[in-house]
Amino acid sequence: MTRCPCEEEVLRRIRPTPEERAYIRTIGERLIEAVERSGMAKAMMVGSVARDTFVRGDRDLDIFMLFDPSLPREDLQEKGLSLARRIAEEFGATWREKYAEHPYINATINSLDIDLVPCYAVPSATEIKSAVDRTPFHTRYIRAHIGDYVDDVLLMKQFAKAGGVYGSDHMTEGFSGYLCEILTIYYGGFHPLLEAAACWKPGEVVDIEDHGTKSFEEPLVVIDPVDPERNVAAALSVSRMFEFVELARGYLEEPSEAFFCRPSSPPLSREVFARLLAARGTYLFAITFATPEYTPDTVVPQLRKSAESIRELLERSGFPANRLDVCMQKDRCMLLFELMANEVPVMRRHIGPPAWSRGNAAKFVAKYVDDEVLAGPYIEDGRYVVELPRTFTRAVDLLRSKALLDVALGKHVRRSMENGWTVSVGAGCWDREFAGFLSGFLERSSPLVRIRRITGK
């Protein structure tokens, strides 16, 4: 298929140079040689570098160290980490231990960001002993099926990155690199993929190897060709899925380089933030606390769970929310709530059972007859009603109270908040560390709307 001029221009910008490819591969081969020289494990490059589907400038290199499957899990961690540390030090690298399903070493070697990951050399992806054991099979599958689609994959990845829907981490909930590759191969190129995506509905199924053995409930189901029990698109949220659908429709109507360029808009200043917030007439509250010492994939879902629980508490207490969002930074996390009211009257109505439900009605009256009530119980339209005093009439007082520790917070979030948290109000929520996050919250728009505003089309 003939590419439009803007795609050719984008490819000229994003294809890795021959020198870049050779440099990264040379470092990778030296690392593999060092691992295998130890006699402890085999090694292989995995990920987009190994599949030749990385975008120019990506400096990530993944080296998997494949150990005998008979090795106990504890020994895999101990020996794998020991070998990875030794390799990193042999290359004079700065390194740190990171945690996914099990620990691995992240090192900076010759300006490359390198992960040295221990895993099991299992005979097939259906016999994995840990999630990372599957990755080498992904690399082999894509290498065998990528054919002439390398440029199409590069376009797809850059398109998704620029649209803000690339990345399967819990903060993004978007398209992983492997998902981009599978979809491009399945549909037969970048354009056919966009044409198909423009018609997607929730429940779309892609089964490239016709496994058809298991059903999934996610909005997009892409059966892993090497493991039919796994949905490659499990991390993709319905919001990111349909932001991609919107981008595909917009691009097919009017192709433009703007779809491949992520605009760099500076964060709002404190003054502009305050002005925009005042124009909304809503009430903004930010809860901040120390970031738990775990990976984003562990912490971010707990931030979301905690924010939803606090939203429910706010709404039960008379403070309806427009929307909320969460952000994890290196030192602090933020839960952000935009409320439609920040103060409520002391009195709240509590509706009881209908008077004809004799047993329940008697219990309701007995419960409140001697309580400190403002009025009632009385009967209104056949139901009992009681008017009670609220514990909190201001949202800020509720958010600063220990009541937050009584809701369903994430485990690590709870531990952090038990050591204290800060509540900021209105324009006081502006914080240099969170300026980009706060700006995105106030200026929220879909990816296609953002592009059309920038291009004026």
Long-range contacts (C-beta under 8 A, 24 or more apart in sequence): 1-189, 1-191, 4-255, 6-255, 6-256, 6-257, 6-260, 7-155, 7-190, 7-255, 9-257, 10-155, 10-158, 10-257, 10-260, 11-151, 11-154, 11-155, 13-56, 14-55, 14-56, 14-154, 14-155, 14-158, 14-260, 15-56, 15-151, 15-154, 16-54, 16-55, 16-56, 17-56, 20-56, 21-52, 24-49, 24-59, 24-61, 24-112, 25-49, 27-61, 27-109, 27-110, 27-112, 27-114, 28-61, 28-63, 30-91, 31-61, 31-63, 31-87, 31-91, 31-109, 31-114, 31-116, 32-63, 34-87, 34-90, 34-91, 35-63, 35-65, 35-83, 35-87, 35-116, 38-83, 38-86, 40-65, 40-67, 40-79, 40-83, 41-65, 41-66, 41-67, 41-80, 41-83, 41-118, 41-121, 42-66, 42-121, 44-136, 44-139, 45-139, 46-135, 46-136, 46-138, 46-139, 47-135, 47-139, 47-177, 48-157, 48-177, 50-139, 50-143, 51-139, 51-142, 51-143, 51-146, 51-181, 52-146, 52-150, 53-142, 53-146, 53-150, 53-153, 53-154, 53-157, 53-177, 53-181, 55-154, 55-157, 55-158, 55-161, 59-111, 59-112, 59-113, 60-112, 60-113, 60-114, 60-115, 61-112, 61-113, 61-114, 61-115, 62-114, 62-115, 62-117, 62-135, 63-114, 63-115, 63-116, 63-117, 64-117, 64-118, 64-119, 64-132, 64-135, 64-136, 65-116, 65-117, 65-118, 65-119, 66-119, 66-120, 66-121, 66-136, 67-118, 67-119, 67-120, 67-121, 68-120, 68-121, 69-120, 69-121, 69-122, 69-127, 69-129, 71-120, 73-102, 73-129, 73-130, 76-102, 76-118, 76-119, 76-120, 77-102, 77-103, 77-118, 79-118, 80-104, 80-117, 80-118, 80-119, 81-105, 81-118, 83-116, 83-118, 84-116, 84-117, 84-118, 87-116, 88-114, 88-116, 98-295, 99-294, 99-295, 99-298, 100-131, 100-132, 100-295, 100-297, 101-130, 101-131, 101-132, 102-130, 102-132, 124-226, 125-224, 125-226, 125-227, 126-227, 126-228, 126-229, 128-227, 134-224, 134-226, 134-227, 134-230, 137-226, 137-227, 138-178, 138-224, 138-226, 141-225, 141-226, 142-178, 142-181, 142-182, 142-185, 145-185, 146-181, 146-185, 147-185, 149-184, 149-185, 149-188, 149-189, 151-190, 152-184, 152-189, 152-190, 152-193, 153-180, 153-181, 153-184, 153-190, 155-190, 155-260, 156-180, 156-183, 156-184, 156-190, 156-193, 158-260, 159-190, 159-247, 159-251, 159-259, 159-260, 160-244, 161-262, 162-259, 162-260, 162-261, 162-262, 163-243, 163-244, 163-247, 163-259, 163-447, 164-243, 164-262, 164-447, 165-240, 165-243, 165-244, 165-247, 165-447, 168-235, 168-236, 169-235, 169-296, 169-297, 169-300, 170-235, 170-296, 170-297, 170-300, 170-301, 170-304, 171-296, 171-300, 171-328, 172-240, 173-235, 173-236, 173-237, 173-239, 173-240, 174-235, 174-236, 174-237, 174-240, 174-244, 175-233, 175-236, 175-240, 175-244, 176-232, 176-235, 178-232, 179-222, 179-232, 179-233, 179-236, 182-206, 182-208, 182-222, 182-225, 182-232, 183-222, 186-222, 193-248, 194-248, 194-251, 194-252, 195-248, 195-252, 197-244, 197-245, 197-248, 198-245, 198-248, 198-249, 198-252, 200-241, 200-242, 200-245, 202-238, 202-241, 243-446, 243-447, 243-448, 246-446, 246-447, 246-448, 247-447, 247-448, 247-451, 249-448, 250-448, 250-451, 250-452, 254-457, 256-451, 256-455, 256-457, 258-451, 258-454, 258-455, 259-451, 263-450, 263-454, 265-439, 267-435, 267-436, 267-438, 267-439, 268-430, 268-435, 268-438, 268-439, 268-442, 268-443, 270-427, 270-430, 273-427, 273-430, 273-438, 273-439, 273-442, 274-426, 274-427, 274-430, 276-442, 276-443, 277-426, 277-427, 277-442, 278-427, 280-338, 280-442, 282-322, 282-338, 282-339, 282-340, 283-338, 283-339, 283-340, 283-341, 283-342, 283-395, 283-425, 283-426, 284-336, 284-337, 284-338, 284-339, 284-425, 284-426, 284-429, 285-336, 285-337, 285-339, 285-395, 285-396, 285-399, 285-423, 285-424, 285-425, 285-429, 286-334, 286-335, 286-336, 286-337, 286-423, 286-424, 286-429, 286-431, 286-434, 287-334, 287-335, 287-336, 287-337, 287-399, 287-404, 287-421, 287-422, 287-423, 288-332, 288-333, 288-334, 288-335, 288-421, 288-422, 288-424, 288-431, 288-434, 289-332, 289-333, 289-413, 289-416, 289-417, 289-419, 289-420, 289-421, 289-422, 290-331, 290-332, 290-333, 290-416, 290-419, 291-328, 291-329, 291-330, 291-331, 291-332, 291-333, 291-416, 292-333, 292-412, 292-413, 292-415, 292-416, 294-412, 296-328, 298-412, 299-328, 299-333, 299-410, 299-412, 299-413, 300-326, 300-328, 301-410, 302-409, 302-410, 302-411, 302-412, 302-413, 303-327, 303-328, 303-333, 303-335, 303-410, 303-413, 305-408, 305-409, 305-410, 305-413, 306-335, 306-407, 306-408, 306-409, 306-410, 306-413, 306-414, 307-335, 307-337, 309-407, 309-408, 309-409, 310-335, 310-337, 310-399, 310-404, 310-407, 311-337, 312-407, 313-398, 313-403, 313-404, 313-407, 314-339, 314-395, 314-398, 314-399, 317-344, 317-390, 317-391, 317-392, 317-395, 317-398, 318-344, 318-348, 318-390, 319-344, 319-395, 319-398, 325-437, 325-441, 327-434, 327-437, 329-433, 329-434, 331-433, 332-433, 332-434, 333-413, 333-416, 334-431, 334-434, 334-437, 336-429, 336-437, 336-438, 336-441, 337-399, 338-441, 339-395, 341-395, 342-394, 342-395, 342-396, 342-425, 343-393, 343-394, 343-395, 344-390, 344-393, 345-390, 345-393, 346-374, 346-389, 346-390, 346-393, 347-374, 347-375, 347-387, 347-388, 347-389, 347-390, 348-387, 348-388, 348-389, 348-390, 349-385, 349-386, 349-387, 350-385, 350-386, 350-387, 350-388, 351-383, 351-384, 351-385, 352-377, 352-383, 352-384, 352-385, 352-386, 353-383, 353-384, 354-382, 354-383, 354-384, 355-379, 355-382, 355-383, 355-384, 356-382, 396-423, 396-425, 399-423
